[in-house]
Amino acid sequence: MNSLAVDVVKRQGKRPNEPFDPGKLYASIYAVCISTGSPDGLAHDAATTICSTVAAWCTNKPEITTTDIRIQAALALKPLHPDAAYLYKHHKTIM
């Protein structure tokens, strides 16, 4: 997966911006699906779908925040895996 020409503003702007990396999003979605008991194939399919959805959403934006990514990914994940979507969206407040 290649990076898009979109800058990601890190949480609270405390770290430098970096290019959007679908691979990092894939790993995060895959991990949350596995942690909720999904089989490997379902986790892979969900992560691939979510990465495509978020990449399409951010294509025409010059910059996005990590919160934007989290919200869009959780919205796209909810119909596929509601438990994983909830955990993904709220993991910063749960942990």
C-alpha positions in Angstrom: 0.0 0.0 0.0 1.4 3.4 -1.0 1.2 6.6 0.9 -1.1 9.3 -0.5 -0.1 12.9 -0.8 -2.1 13.8 2.3 -0.5 15.1 5.5 -1.7 13.6 8.8 -1.7 16.0 11.7 -0.7 13.9 14.7 -2.8 13.9 17.9 -2.9 17.4 19.4 -0.3 18.6 17.0 2.5 17.5 19.4 4.4 15.5 16.8 5.4 16.5 13.2 2.9 15.8 10.4 3.5 12.7 8.3 2.1 11.3 5.1 -1.0 9.2 5.3 0.1 5.5 5.4 -2.7 3.0 4.6 -0.4 0.3 5.9 -0.5 1.7 9.4 -4.3 1.9 9.2 -4.5 -1.7 7.8 -2.4 -3.0 10.8 -4.6 -1.1 13.3 -7.9 -2.3 11.8 -6.6 -5.9 11.4 -5.4 -5.9 15.1 -8.7 -4.6 16.5 -10.6 -7.2 14.5 -8.3 -10.0 15.7 -8.6 -8.8 19.3 -12.4 -9.1 19.1 -12.2 -12.7 18.0 -12.5 -12.4 14.2 -11.0 -15.1 12.0 -7.9 -14.0 10.1 -9.7 -13.9 6.8 -12.5 -11.6 8.1 -9.9 -9.3 9.7 -7.9 -9.1 6.5 -11.0 -8.4 4.4 -12.3 -5.8 6.8 -8.9 -4.0 7.0 -8.5 -4.0 3.3 -12.0 -2.5 2.8 -11.6 0.1 5.5 -8.2 1.2 4.0 -9.8 1.6 0.6 -12.7 3.6 2.1 -10.6 5.9 4.1 -8.1 6.4 1.3 -10.9 7.4 -1.0 -12.3 9.8 1.6 -9.1 11.6 2.1 -7.9 11.8 -1.5 -8.8 15.5 -2.2 -7.9 16.8 1.3 -4.5 18.5 1.8 -4.4 17.4 5.5 -6.4 15.3 7.9 -6.0 14.5 11.6 -5.6 11.2 13.3 -9.0 11.8 14.8 -10.5 12.2 11.3 -9.0 8.9 10.3 -10.3 7.2 13.5 -13.8 8.5 12.9 -14.0 7.6 9.2 -12.5 4.2 9.8 -14.9 3.4 12.7 -17.9 4.5 10.5 -16.8 2.3 7.7 -16.1 -0.6 10.1 -19.4 -0.5 12.0 -21.5 -2.3 9.4 -18.8 -5.0 8.9 -17.9 -5.6 12.5 -19.7 -3.5 15.1 -17.7 -4.7 18.1 -14.4 -3.9 16.4 -15.7 -0.5 15.3 -16.7 0.4 18.9 -13.3 -0.7 20.3 -11.4 1.1 17.5 -13.3 4.4 17.9 -13.0 4.4 21.7 -9.7 2.7 22.4 -8.0 6.0 23.6 -10.7 6.4 26.2 -10.9 2.8 27.2 -7.2 2.2 27.6 
